[in-house]
């Protein structure tokens, strides 16, 4: 499955040896170490992984690699297409599929979509 990987961003830990890099470079993966003395360089990836763990994988008994992939893919779709982000004005990161929210009125109906067996619930206004 390494053929689908184009880049590997890793920190400069001593546990990443030259032979570790060589394994990925042999299949055409470009290994990019983070800059020295830059502890925040991986912060976005670490934030996403932490959110995924707290909101999904820590709450489900994972039964195998395929099940883990299914859970992470489902969470990634929720994170990018529905979950509100404070820094984006409570909008999800994928702006192409999310129109401006309509103002709510007294007659506004709300629909709910369950994801991951009800672990994550998505709500949206119904026309």
N, CA, C and O atoms as a Tinker XYZ file with bonds, in Angstrom:
   508  protein
     1  N      0.809000   -1.206000    0.000000    73     2
     2  CA     0.000000    0.000000    0.000000    64     1     3
     3  C      0.846000    1.260000    0.000000    63     2     4     5
     4  O      0.303000    2.362000   -0.088000    81     3
     5  N      2.133000    1.129000    0.094000    73     3     6
     6  CA     3.008000    2.302000    0.125000    64     5     7
     7  C      3.036000    3.027000   -1.214000    63     6     8     9
     8  O      3.510000    4.161000   -1.290000    81     7
     9  N      2.534000    2.389000   -2.273000    73     7    10
    10  CA     2.548000    3.038000   -3.583000    64     9    11
    11  C      1.663000    4.279000   -3.617000    63    10    12    13
    12  O      1.906000    5.188000   -4.411000    81    11
    13  N      0.643000    4.327000   -2.769000    73    11    14
    14  CA    -0.257000    5.477000   -2.761000    64    13    15
    15  C      0.295000    6.640000   -1.937000    63    14    16    17
    16  O     -0.271000    7.732000   -1.965000    81    15
    17  N      1.384000    6.426000   -1.208000    73    15    18
    18  CA     1.981000    7.476000   -0.375000    64    17    19
    19  C      2.998000    8.255000   -1.214000    63    18    20    21
    20  O      3.875000    7.667000   -1.847000    81    19
    21  N      2.869000    9.588000   -1.211000    73    19    22
    22  CA     3.806000   10.415000   -1.963000    64    21    23
    23  C      4.845000   11.072000   -1.065000    63    22    24    25
    24  O      6.000000   11.231000   -1.459000    81    23
    25  N      4.434000   11.454000    0.144000    73    23    26
    26  CA     5.327000   12.159000    1.060000    64    25    27
    27  C      5.223000   11.536000    2.450000    63    26    28    29
    28  O      4.160000   11.060000    2.849000    81    27
    29  N      6.327000   11.544000    3.175000    73    27    30
    30  CA     6.343000   11.143000    4.578000    64    29    31
    31  C      6.999000   12.274000    5.354000    63    30    32    33
    32  O      8.198000   12.515000    5.215000    81    31
    33  N      6.216000   12.964000    6.166000    73    31    34
    34  CA     6.742000   14.038000    7.002000    64    33    35
    35  C      6.971000   13.445000    8.381000    63    34    36    37
    36  O      6.046000   12.914000    8.995000    81    35
    37  N      8.194000   13.535000    8.865000    73    35    38
    38  CA     8.544000   12.945000   10.151000    64    37    39
    39  C      9.396000   13.918000   10.946000    63    38    40    41
    40  O     10.010000   14.832000   10.395000    81    39
    41  N      9.420000   13.699000   12.259000    73    39    42
    42  CA    10.272000   14.554000   13.081000    64    41    43
    43  C     11.708000   14.049000   13.030000    63    42    44    45
    44  O     12.008000   13.071000   12.346000    81    43
    45  N     12.573000   14.709000   13.742000    73    43    46
    46  CA    13.992000   14.379000   13.691000    64    45    47
    47  C     14.419000   13.477000   14.845000    63    46    48    49
    48  O     15.559000   13.560000   15.302000    81    47
    49  N     13.534000   12.631000   15.313000    73    47    50
    50  CA    13.858000   11.707000   16.406000    64    49    51
    51  C     14.964000   10.739000   16.008000    63    50    52    53
    52  O     15.098000   10.362000   14.844000    81    51
    53  N     15.745000   10.352000   16.996000    73    51    54
    54  CA    16.865000    9.441000   16.744000    64    53    55
    55  C     16.393000    8.053000   16.330000    63    54    56    57
    56  O     17.168000    7.281000   15.766000    81    55
    57  N     15.147000    7.731000   16.597000    73    55    58
    58  CA    14.618000    6.418000   16.235000    64    57    59
    59  C     14.347000    6.296000   14.739000    63    58    60    61
    60  O     14.117000    5.186000   14.259000    81    59
    61  N     14.366000    7.388000   13.989000    73    59    62
    62  CA    14.244000    7.344000   12.528000    64    61    63
    63  C     15.649000    7.287000   11.940000    63    62    64    65
    64  O     16.311000    8.317000   11.805000    81    63
    65  N     16.097000    6.108000   11.597000    73    63    66
    66  CA    17.451000    5.916000   11.078000    64    65    67
    67  C     17.466000    6.045000    9.565000    63    66    68    69
    68  O     16.416000    6.175000    8.935000    81    67
    69  N     18.653000    6.010000    8.988000    73    67    70
    70  CA    18.784000    6.075000    7.537000    64    69    71
    71  C     18.107000    4.883000    6.861000    63    70    72    73
    72  O     17.556000    5.020000    5.769000    81    71
    73  N     18.146000    3.737000    7.492000    73    71    74
    74  CA    17.499000    2.561000    6.906000    64    73    75
    75  C     15.977000    2.719000    6.903000    63    74    76    77
    76  O     15.307000    2.193000    6.015000    81    75
    77  N     15.427000    3.434000    7.881000    73    75    78
    78  CA    13.993000    3.727000    7.893000    64    77    79
    79  C     13.618000    4.549000    6.665000    63    78    80    81
    80  O     12.661000    4.231000    5.959000    81    79
    81  N     14.385000    5.611000    6.419000    73    79    82
    82  CA    14.141000    6.450000    5.249000    64    81    83
    83  C     14.317000    5.669000    3.957000    63    82    84    85
    84  O     13.553000    5.861000    3.011000    81    83
    85  N     15.319000    4.785000    3.901000    73    83    86
    86  CA    15.617000    4.027000    2.680000    64    85    87
    87  C     14.454000    3.131000    2.273000    63    86    88    89
    88  O     14.210000    2.935000    1.083000    81    87
    89  N     13.740000    2.592000    3.244000    73    87    90
    90  CA    12.591000    1.733000    2.928000    64    89    91
    91  C     11.543000    2.522000    2.151000    63    90    92    93
    92  O     11.005000    2.022000    1.163000    81    91
    93  N     11.247000    3.736000    2.577000    73    91    94
    94  CA    10.252000    4.547000    1.893000    64    93    95
    95  C     10.766000    5.098000    0.574000    63    94    96    97
    96  O     10.025000    5.153000   -0.407000    81    95
    97  N     12.028000    5.507000    0.541000    73    95    98
    98  CA    12.596000    6.039000   -0.693000    64    97    99
    99  C     12.670000    4.968000   -1.776000    63    98   100   101
   100  O     12.619000    5.293000   -2.962000    81    99
   101  N     12.788000    3.697000   -1.393000    73    99   102
   102  CA    12.863000    2.605000   -2.365000    64   101   103
   103  C     11.559000    2.460000   -3.148000    63   102   104   105
   104  O     11.577000    1.994000   -4.287000    81   103
   105  N     10.435000    2.850000   -2.557000    73   103   106
   106  CA     9.155000    2.766000   -3.275000    64   105   107
   107  C      8.711000    4.123000   -3.817000    63   106   108   109
   108  O      7.566000    4.285000   -4.237000    81   107
   109  N      9.620000    5.094000   -3.805000    73   107   110
   110  CA     9.337000    6.385000   -4.420000    64   109   111
   111  C      8.694000    7.413000   -3.515000    63   110   112   113
   112  O      8.155000    8.405000   -4.004000    81   111
   113  N      8.736000    7.205000   -2.206000    73   111   114
   114  CA     8.175000    8.162000   -1.256000    64   113   115
   115  C      9.241000    9.187000   -0.895000    63   114   116   117
   116  O     10.375000    8.832000   -0.571000    81   115
   117  N      8.873000   10.443000   -0.953000    73   115   118
   118  CA     9.806000   11.506000   -0.574000    64   117   119
   119  C      9.711000   11.725000    0.936000    63   118   120   121
   120  O      8.652000   12.089000    1.447000    81   119
   121  N     10.826000   11.501000    1.653000    73   119   122
   122  CA    10.870000   11.653000    3.104000    64   121   123
   123  C     11.282000   13.089000    3.423000    63   122   124   125
   124  O     12.327000   13.562000    2.977000    81   123
   125  N     10.438000   13.777000    4.208000    73   123   126
   126  CA    10.696000   15.170000    4.559000    64   125   127
   127  C     10.783000   15.274000    6.080000    63   126   128   129
   128  O      9.761000   15.186000    6.760000    81   127
   129  N     11.990000   15.461000    6.626000    73   127   130
   130  CA    12.088000   15.651000    8.079000    64   129   131
   131  C     11.683000   17.084000    8.449000    63   130   132   133
   132  O     11.925000   18.019000    7.686000    81   131
   133  N     11.073000   17.246000    9.609000    73   131   134
   134  CA    10.710000   18.583000   10.063000    64   133   135
   135  C     11.981000   19.377000   10.339000    63   134   136   137
   136  O     13.061000   18.809000   10.503000    81   135
   137  N     11.838000   20.675000   10.386000    73   135   138
   138  CA    12.987000   21.531000   10.640000    64   137   139
   139  C     13.496000   21.333000   12.061000    63   138   140   141
   140  O     12.710000   21.054000   12.967000    81   139
   141  N     14.816000   21.476000   12.269000    73   139   142
   142  CA    15.336000   21.357000   13.633000    64   141   143
   143  C     14.835000   22.510000   14.505000    63   142   144   145
   144  O     14.673000   23.638000   14.039000    81   143
   145  N     14.600000   22.204000   15.761000    73   143   146
   146  CA    14.150000   23.189000   16.744000    64   145   147
   147  C     12.824000   23.846000   16.355000    63   146   148   149
   148  O     12.605000   25.021000   16.653000    81   147
   149  N     11.945000   23.100000   15.696000    73   147   150
   150  CA    10.632000   23.619000   15.303000    64   149   151
   151  C      9.542000   22.682000   15.829000    63   150   152   153
   152  O      8.961000   21.923000   15.053000    81   151
   153  N      9.255000   22.725000   17.134000    73   151   154
   154  CA     8.307000   21.770000   17.702000    64   153   155
   155  C      6.875000   21.953000   17.221000    63   154   156   157
   156  O      6.076000   21.023000   17.324000    81   155
   157  N      6.528000   23.124000   16.701000    73   155   158
   158  CA     5.153000   23.357000   16.252000    64   157   159
   159  C      4.914000   22.984000   14.792000    63   158   160   161
   160  O      3.796000   23.126000   14.297000    81   159
   161  N      5.933000   22.516000   14.108000    73   159   162
   162  CA     5.798000   22.238000   12.688000    64   161   163
   163  C      4.789000   21.124000   12.408000    63   162   164   165
   164  O      4.143000   21.138000   11.360000    81   163
   165  N      4.642000   20.180000   13.300000    73   163   166
   166  CA     3.693000   19.092000   13.128000    64   165   167
   167  C      2.369000   19.350000   13.838000    63   166   168   169
   168  O      1.559000   18.433000   13.975000    81   167
   169  N      2.136000   20.564000   14.287000    73   167   170
   170  CA     0.992000   20.828000   15.153000    64   169   171
   171  C     -0.344000   20.574000   14.466000    63   170   172   173
   172  O     -1.268000   20.088000   15.118000    81   171
   173  N     -0.485000   20.884000   13.178000    73   171   174
   174  CA    -1.763000   20.672000   12.496000    64   173   175
   175  C     -2.070000   19.188000   12.399000    63   174   176   177
   176  O     -3.194000   18.770000   12.677000    81   175
   177  N     -1.088000   18.388000   12.009000    73   175   178
   178  CA    -1.297000   16.946000   11.920000    64   177   179
   179  C     -1.574000   16.358000   13.303000    63   178   180   181
   180  O     -2.449000   15.505000   13.448000    81   179
   181  N     -0.841000   16.802000   14.311000    73   179   182
   182  CA    -1.048000   16.283000   15.651000    64   181   183
   183  C     -2.420000   16.671000   16.182000    63   182   184   185
   184  O     -3.044000   15.891000   16.902000    81   183
   185  N     -2.895000   17.848000   15.844000    73   183   186
   186  CA    -4.233000   18.291000   16.270000    64   185   187
   187  C     -5.302000   17.406000   15.633000    63   186   188   189
   188  O     -6.250000   17.001000   16.307000    81   187
   189  N     -5.161000   17.100000   14.339000    73   187   190
   190  CA    -6.141000   16.250000   13.655000    64   189   191
   191  C     -6.133000   14.845000   14.244000    63   190   192   193
   192  O     -7.188000   14.262000   14.492000    81   191
   193  N     -4.945000   14.308000   14.464000    73   191   194
   194  CA    -4.846000   12.956000   15.030000    64   193   195
   195  C     -5.464000   12.924000   16.425000    63   194   196   197
   196  O     -6.174000   11.980000   16.770000    81   195
   197  N     -5.196000   13.946000   17.219000    73   195   198
   198  CA    -5.788000   14.006000   18.551000    64   197   199
   199  C     -7.299000   14.086000   18.502000    63   198   200   201
   200  O     -7.979000   13.418000   19.281000    81   199
   201  N     -7.838000   14.893000   17.597000    73   199   202
   202  CA    -9.293000   14.997000   17.446000    64   201   203
   203  C     -9.886000   13.671000   17.004000    63   202   204   205
   204  O    -10.915000   13.243000   17.528000    81   203
   205  N     -9.248000   13.021000   16.049000    73   203   206
   206  CA    -9.729000   11.731000   15.560000    64   205   207
   207  C     -9.740000   10.699000   16.681000    63   206   208   209
   208  O    -10.693000    9.931000   16.815000    81   207
   209  N     -8.696000   10.682000   17.471000    73   207   210
   210  CA    -8.633000    9.720000   18.578000    64   209   211
   211  C     -9.698000   10.016000   19.620000    63   210   212   213
   212  O    -10.417000    9.108000   20.038000    81   211
   213  N     -9.816000   11.282000   20.053000    73   211   214
   214  CA   -10.780000   11.634000   21.098000    64   213   215
   215  C    -12.219000   11.406000   20.656000    63   214   216   217
   216  O    -13.033000   10.899000   21.427000    81   215
   217  N    -12.539000   11.781000   19.413000    73   215   218
   218  CA   -13.928000   11.754000   18.965000    64   217   219
   219  C    -14.345000   10.440000   18.320000    63   218   220   221
   220  O    -15.542000   10.177000   18.204000    81   219
   221  N    -13.392000    9.598000   17.894000    73   219   222
   222  CA   -13.789000    8.387000   17.172000    64   221   223
   223  C    -13.087000    7.131000   17.677000    63   222   224   225
   224  O    -13.728000    6.278000   18.292000    81   223
   225  N    -11.804000    7.000000   17.435000    73   223   226
   226  CA   -11.154000    5.703000   17.650000    64   225   227
   227  C    -11.040000    5.299000   19.113000    63   226   228   229
   228  O    -10.996000    4.104000   19.405000    81   227
   229  N    -10.991000    6.251000   20.048000    73   227   230
   230  CA   -10.941000    5.885000   21.460000    64   229   231
   231  C    -12.291000    5.380000   21.969000    63   230   232   233
   232  O    -12.358000    4.802000   23.054000    81   231
   233  N    -13.355000    5.586000   21.214000    73   231   234
   234  CA   -14.700000    5.222000   21.649000    64   233   235
   235  C    -15.250000    3.980000   20.948000    63   234   236   237
   236  O    -16.385000    3.573000   21.197000    81   235
   237  N    -14.447000    3.383000   20.079000    73   235   238
   238  CA   -14.879000    2.214000   19.310000    64   237   239
   239  C    -13.848000    1.107000   19.486000    63   238   240   241
   240  O    -12.644000    1.364000   19.504000    81   239
   241  N    -14.321000   -0.105000   19.614000    73   239   242
   242  CA   -13.426000   -1.254000   19.652000    64   241   243
   243  C    -13.047000   -1.583000   18.209000    63   242   244   245
   244  O    -13.871000   -2.088000   17.447000    81   243
   245  N    -11.813000   -1.301000   17.842000    73   243   246
   246  CA   -11.331000   -1.529000   16.476000    64   245   247
   247  C    -10.981000   -3.009000   16.348000    63   246   248   249
   248  O    -10.224000   -3.545000   17.157000    81   247
   249  N    -11.536000   -3.668000   15.326000    73   247   250
   250  CA   -11.358000   -5.112000   15.188000    64   249   251
   251  C    -10.304000   -5.517000   14.166000    63   250   252   253
   252  O     -9.996000   -6.702000   14.041000    81   251
   253  N     -9.750000   -4.565000   13.438000    73   251   254
   254  CA    -8.721000   -4.911000   12.463000    64   253   255
   255  C     -8.349000   -3.705000   11.623000    63   254   256   257
   256  O     -8.897000   -2.617000   11.796000    81   255
   257  N     -7.405000   -3.914000   10.703000    73   255   258
   258  CA    -6.911000   -2.822000    9.878000    64   257   259
   259  C     -8.007000   -2.241000    8.980000    63   258   260   261
   260  O     -8.108000   -1.022000    8.846000    81   259
   261  N     -8.819000   -3.090000    8.371000    73   259   262
   262  CA    -9.889000   -2.588000    7.506000    64   261   263
   263  C    -10.921000   -1.801000    8.295000    63   262   264   265
   264  O    -11.434000   -0.789000    7.818000    81   263
   265  N    -11.222000   -2.259000    9.491000    73   263   266
   266  CA   -12.171000   -1.539000   10.336000    64   265   267
   267  C    -11.602000   -0.171000   10.729000    63   266   268   269
   268  O    -12.328000    0.823000   10.732000    81   267
   269  N    -10.316000   -0.119000   11.056000    73   267   270
   270  CA    -9.670000    1.146000   11.390000    64   269   271
   271  C     -9.730000    2.110000   10.213000    63   270   272   273
   272  O    -10.035000    3.290000   10.388000    81   271
   273  N     -9.438000    1.609000    9.013000    73   271   274
   274  CA    -9.517000    2.467000    7.817000    64   273   275
   275  C    -10.923000    3.014000    7.623000    63   274   276   277
   276  O    -11.088000    4.192000    7.304000    81   275
   277  N    -11.935000    2.182000    7.810000    73   275   278
   278  CA   -13.316000    2.611000    7.658000    64   277   279
   279  C    -13.652000    3.713000    8.656000    63   278   280   281
   280  O    -14.256000    4.719000    8.286000    81   279
   281  N    -13.266000    3.531000    9.915000    73   279   282
   282  CA   -13.557000    4.512000   10.960000    64   281   283
   283  C    -12.832000    5.830000   10.680000    63   282   284   285
   284  O    -13.434000    6.899000   10.779000    81   283
   285  N    -11.558000    5.762000   10.337000    73   283   286
   286  CA   -10.786000    6.990000   10.089000    64   285   287
   287  C    -11.298000    7.708000    8.844000    63   286   288   289
   288  O    -11.389000    8.935000    8.845000    81   287
   289  N    -11.631000    6.983000    7.794000    73   287   290
   290  CA   -12.179000    7.620000    6.581000    64   289   291
   291  C    -13.516000    8.284000    6.864000    63   290   292   293
   292  O    -13.772000    9.389000    6.387000    81   291
   293  N    -14.363000    7.628000    7.628000    73   291   294
   294  CA   -15.668000    8.209000    7.984000    64   293   295
   295  C    -15.480000    9.468000    8.824000    63   294   296   297
   296  O    -16.168000   10.466000    8.611000    81   295
   297  N    -14.547000    9.427000    9.782000    73   295   298
   298  CA   -14.282000   10.605000   10.606000    64   297   299
   299  C    -13.688000   11.740000    9.760000    63   298   300   301
   300  O    -14.056000   12.901000    9.940000    81   299
   301  N    -12.779000   11.413000    8.844000    73   299   302
   302  CA   -12.172000   12.442000    7.989000    64   301   303
   303  C    -13.231000   13.130000    7.132000    63   302   304   305
   304  O    -13.182000   14.344000    6.937000    81   303
   305  N    -14.180000   12.360000    6.625000    73   303   306
   306  CA   -15.256000   12.979000    5.833000    64   305   307
   307  C    -16.101000   13.898000    6.707000    63   306   308   309
   308  O    -16.457000   14.998000    6.286000    81   307
   309  N    -16.423000   13.458000    7.914000    73   307   310
   310  CA   -17.173000   14.302000    8.849000    64   309   311
   311  C    -16.383000   15.571000    9.190000    63   310   312   313
   312  O    -16.939000   16.669000    9.205000    81   311
   313  N    -15.097000   15.410000    9.459000    73   311   314
   314  CA   -14.243000   16.533000    9.859000    64   313   315
   315  C    -14.144000   17.576000    8.744000    63   314   316   317
   316  O    -14.186000   18.776000    9.017000    81   315
   317  N    -14.014000   17.134000    7.505000    73   315   318
   318  CA   -13.803000   18.060000    6.390000    64   317   319
   319  C    -15.085000   18.606000    5.778000    63   318   320   321
   320  O    -15.067000   19.676000    5.169000    81   319
   321  N    -16.199000   17.889000    5.929000    73   319   322
   322  CA   -17.421000   18.310000    5.243000    64   321   323
   323  C    -18.530000   18.801000    6.156000    63   322   324   325
   324  O    -19.469000   19.446000    5.689000    81   323
   325  N    -18.442000   18.512000    7.443000    73   323   326
   326  CA   -19.551000   18.918000    8.314000    64   325   327
   327  C    -19.120000   19.611000    9.606000    63   326   328   329
   328  O    -19.736000   20.603000    9.995000    81   327
   329  N    -18.109000   19.132000   10.263000    73   327   330
   330  CA   -17.723000   19.624000   11.592000    64   329   331
   331  C    -17.354000   21.105000   11.536000    63   330   332   333
   332  O    -16.504000   21.494000   10.734000    81   331
   333  N    -17.979000   21.939000   12.375000    73   331   334
   334  CA   -17.651000   23.370000   12.359000    64   333   335
   335  C    -16.271000   23.631000   12.957000    63   334   336   337
   336  O    -15.868000   22.989000   13.927000    81   335
   337  N    -15.561000   24.575000   12.368000    73   335   338
   338  CA   -14.230000   24.959000   12.835000    64   337   339
   339  C    -14.267000   26.432000   13.242000    63   338   340   341
   340  O    -14.675000   27.299000   12.470000    81   339
   341  N    -13.835000   26.686000   14.459000    73   339   342
   342  CA   -13.893000   28.044000   14.997000    64   341   343
   343  C    -13.118000   29.040000   14.132000    63   342   344   345
   344  O    -13.579000   30.159000   13.908000    81   343
   345  N    -11.947000   28.634000   13.648000    73   343   346
   346  CA   -11.117000   29.561000   12.872000    64   345   347
   347  C    -11.703000   29.850000   11.487000    63   346   348   349
   348  O    -11.259000   30.783000   10.817000    81   347
   349  N    -12.684000   29.072000   11.054000    73   347   350
   350  CA   -13.310000   29.276000    9.740000    64   349   351
   351  C    -14.716000   29.850000    9.875000    63   350   352   353
   352  O    -15.530000   29.711000    8.962000    81   351
   353  N    -15.009000   30.488000   10.993000    73   351   354
   354  CA   -16.332000   31.071000   11.184000    64   353   355
   355  C    -17.407000   30.011000   11.337000    63   354   356   357
   356  O    -18.510000   30.176000   10.815000    81   355
   357  N    -17.116000   28.938000   12.033000    73   355   358
   358  CA   -18.028000   27.815000   12.269000    64   357   359
   359  C    -18.447000   27.106000   10.978000    63   358   360   361
   360  O    -19.546000   26.558000   10.888000    81   359
   361  N    -17.563000   27.126000    9.989000    73   359   362
   362  CA   -17.813000   26.406000    8.733000    64   361   363
   363  C    -16.798000   25.282000    8.610000    63   362   364   365
   364  O    -15.708000   25.371000    9.174000    81   363
   365  N    -17.138000   24.227000    7.882000    73   363   366
   366  CA   -16.169000   23.144000    7.662000    64   365   367
   367  C    -15.098000   23.557000    6.666000    63   366   368   369
   368  O    -15.286000   24.528000    5.933000    81   367
   369  N    -13.975000   22.839000    6.622000    73   367   370
   370  CA   -12.873000   23.215000    5.731000    64   369   371
   371  C    -13.192000   23.103000    4.243000    63   370   372   373
   372  O    -12.592000   23.818000    3.439000    81   371
   373  N    -14.106000   22.239000    3.859000    73   371   374
   374  CA   -14.406000   22.048000    2.442000    64   373   375
   375  C    -15.461000   23.057000    1.998000    63   374   376   377
   376  O    -16.654000   22.793000    2.144000    81   375
   377  N    -15.047000   24.217000    1.455000    73   375   378
   378  CA   -16.001000   25.274000    1.133000    64   377   379
   379  C    -16.816000   25.001000   -0.127000    63   378   380   381
   380  O    -17.822000   25.672000   -0.360000    81   379
   381  N    -16.412000   24.041000   -0.938000    73   379   382
   382  CA   -17.105000   23.810000   -2.201000    64   381   383
   383  C    -18.483000   23.188000   -2.011000    63   382   384   385
   384  O    -19.370000   23.392000   -2.840000    81   383
   385  N    -18.671000   22.442000   -0.945000    73   383   386
   386  CA   -19.947000   21.758000   -0.773000    64   385   387
   387  C    -20.813000   22.368000    0.317000    63   386   388   389
   388  O    -21.928000   21.900000    0.544000    81   387
   389  N    -20.332000   23.394000    0.991000    73   387   390
   390  CA   -21.098000   23.968000    2.089000    64   389   391
   391  C    -21.569000   25.367000    1.733000    63   390   392   393
   392  O    -20.779000   26.310000    1.769000    81   391
   393  N    -22.842000   25.518000    1.390000    73   391   394
   394  CA   -23.362000   26.862000    1.111000    64   393   395
   395  C    -23.482000   27.656000    2.409000    63   394   396   397
   396  O    -23.416000   27.099000    3.505000    81   395
   397  N    -23.655000   28.944000    2.267000    73   395   398
   398  CA   -23.855000   29.789000    3.447000    64   397   399
   399  C    -25.086000   29.303000    4.195000    63   398   400   401
   400  O    -26.117000   29.037000    3.576000    81   399
   401  N    -24.998000   29.184000    5.510000    73   399   402
   402  CA   -26.181000   28.740000    6.258000    64   401   403
   403  C    -27.286000   29.783000    6.206000    63   402   404   405
   404  O    -27.035000   30.986000    6.269000    81   403
   405  N    -28.516000   29.291000    6.091000    73   403   406
   406  CA   -29.672000   30.201000    6.095000    64   405   407
   407  C    -29.991000   30.580000    7.530000    63   406   408   409
   408  O    -29.757000   29.793000    8.448000    81   407
   409  N    -30.520000   31.773000    7.731000    73   407   410
   410  CA   -30.917000   32.132000    9.094000    64   409   411
   411  C    -32.074000   31.243000    9.552000    63   410   412   413
   412  O    -32.976000   30.938000    8.772000    81   411
   413  N    -32.041000   30.840000   10.794000    73   411   414
   414  CA   -33.097000   29.981000   11.338000    64   413   415
   415  C    -34.341000   30.797000   11.631000    63   414   416   417
   416  O    -34.256000   31.956000   12.039000    81   415
   417  N    -35.496000   30.185000   11.421000    73   415   418
   418  CA   -36.762000   30.825000   11.747000    64   417   419
   419  C    -37.568000   29.864000   12.610000    63   418   420   421
   420  O    -37.111000   28.768000   12.933000    81   419
   421  N    -38.760000   30.286000   12.975000    73   419   422
   422  CA   -39.600000   29.447000   13.836000    64   421   423
   423  C    -40.038000   28.174000   13.115000    63   422   424   425
   424  O    -40.323000   27.165000   13.761000    81   423
   425  N    -40.094000   28.212000   11.788000    73   423   426
   426  CA   -40.559000   27.041000   11.033000    64   425   427
   427  C    -39.408000   26.186000   10.491000    63   426   428   429
   428  O    -39.640000   25.291000    9.678000    81   427
   429  N    -38.188000   26.446000   10.924000    73   427   430
   430  CA   -37.034000   25.701000   10.435000    64   429   431
   431  C    -37.043000   24.287000   11.008000    63   430   432   433
   432  O    -37.159000   24.091000   12.218000    81   431
   433  N    -36.919000   23.307000   10.116000    73   431   434
   434  CA   -36.816000   21.918000   10.545000    64   433   435
   435  C    -35.358000   21.501000   10.514000    63   434   436   437
   436  O    -34.562000   22.034000    9.741000    81   435
   437  N    -35.020000   20.545000   11.361000    73   435   438
   438  CA   -33.647000   20.066000   11.453000    64   437   439
   439  C    -33.654000   18.554000   11.236000    63   438   440   441
   440  O    -34.481000   17.838000   11.802000    81   439
   441  N    -32.715000   18.077000   10.403000    73   439   442
   442  CA   -32.568000   16.634000   10.222000    64   441   443
   443  C    -31.253000   16.186000   10.839000    63   442   444   445
   444  O    -30.292000   16.950000   10.916000    81   443
   445  N    -31.229000   14.940000   11.275000    73   443   446
   446  CA   -30.047000   14.395000   11.919000    64   445   447
   447  C    -29.537000   13.210000   11.117000    63   446   448   449
   448  O    -30.317000   12.385000   10.642000    81   447
   449  N    -28.214000   13.134000   10.970000    73   447   450
   450  CA   -27.564000   11.999000   10.310000    64   449   451
   451  C    -26.581000   11.388000   11.293000    63   450   452   453
   452  O    -25.710000   12.076000   11.826000    81   451
   453  N    -26.726000   10.097000   11.526000    73   451   454
   454  CA   -25.807000    9.399000   12.421000    64   453   455
   455  C    -24.632000    8.853000   11.630000    63   454   456   457
   456  O    -24.807000    8.291000   10.549000    81   455
   457  N    -23.442000    9.021000   12.172000    73   455   458
   458  CA   -22.225000    8.459000   11.581000    64   457   459
   459  C    -21.565000    7.567000   12.617000    63   458   460   461
   460  O    -21.691000    7.790000   13.821000    81   459
   461  N    -20.871000    6.570000   12.141000    73   459   462
   462  CA   -20.169000    5.620000   13.015000    64   461   463
   463  C    -21.125000    5.022000   14.050000    63   462   464   465
   464  O    -20.813000    4.949000   15.238000    81   463
   465  N    -22.287000    4.600000   13.571000    73   463   466
   466  CA   -23.251000    3.939000   14.448000    64   465   467
   467  C    -23.859000    4.848000   15.495000    63   466   468   469
   468  O    -24.278000    4.370000   16.549000    81   467
   469  N    -23.919000    6.138000   15.238000    73   467   470
   470  CA   -24.497000    7.079000   16.184000    64   469   471
   471  C    -23.477000    7.744000   17.087000    63   470   472   473
   472  O    -23.840000    8.588000   17.907000    81   471
   473  N    -22.219000    7.386000   16.957000    73   471   474
   474  CA   -21.174000    8.013000   17.769000    64   473   475
   475  C    -21.051000    9.501000   17.427000    63   474   476   477
   476  O    -20.857000   10.337000   18.309000    81   475
   477  N    -21.165000    9.812000   16.150000    73   475   478
   478  CA   -21.118000   11.199000   15.679000    64   477   479
   479  C    -22.471000   11.508000   15.060000    63   478   480   481
   480  O    -22.986000   10.727000   14.260000    81   479
   481  N    -23.037000   12.629000   15.426000    73   479   482
   482  CA   -24.324000   13.048000   14.870000    64   481   483
   483  C    -24.152000   14.369000   14.154000    63   482   484   485
   484  O    -23.571000   15.313000   14.688000    81   483
   485  N    -24.667000   14.424000   12.935000    73   483   486
   486  CA   -24.602000   15.647000   12.137000    64   485   487
   487  C    -26.023000   16.195000   11.986000    63   486   488   489
   488  O    -26.957000   15.449000   11.696000    81   487
   489  N    -26.171000   17.498000   12.184000    73   487   490
   490  CA   -27.464000   18.145000   12.076000    64   489   491
   491  C    -27.406000   19.166000   10.953000    63   490   492   493
   492  O    -26.389000   19.830000   10.757000    81   491
   493  N    -28.518000   19.289000   10.208000    73   491   494
   494  CA   -28.593000   20.327000    9.182000    64   493   495
   495  C    -30.039000   20.778000    9.031000    63   494   496   497
   496  O    -30.976000   20.054000    9.367000    81   495
   497  N    -30.193000   21.988000    8.518000    73   495   498
   498  CA   -31.519000   22.530000    8.292000    64   497   499
   499  C    -32.147000   21.882000    7.073000    63   498   500   501
   500  O    -31.468000   21.580000    6.091000    81   499
   501  N    -33.439000   21.676000    7.148000    73   499   502
   502  CA   -34.187000   21.113000    6.023000    64   501   503
   503  C    -35.002000   22.231000    5.417000    63   502   504   505
   504  O    -35.605000   23.033000    6.130000    81   503
   505  N    -35.018000   22.281000    4.082000    73   503   506
   506  CA   -35.732000   23.352000    3.379000    64   505   507
   507  C    -37.212000   23.318000    3.659000    63   506   508
   508  O    -37.957000   24.152000    3.144000    81   507
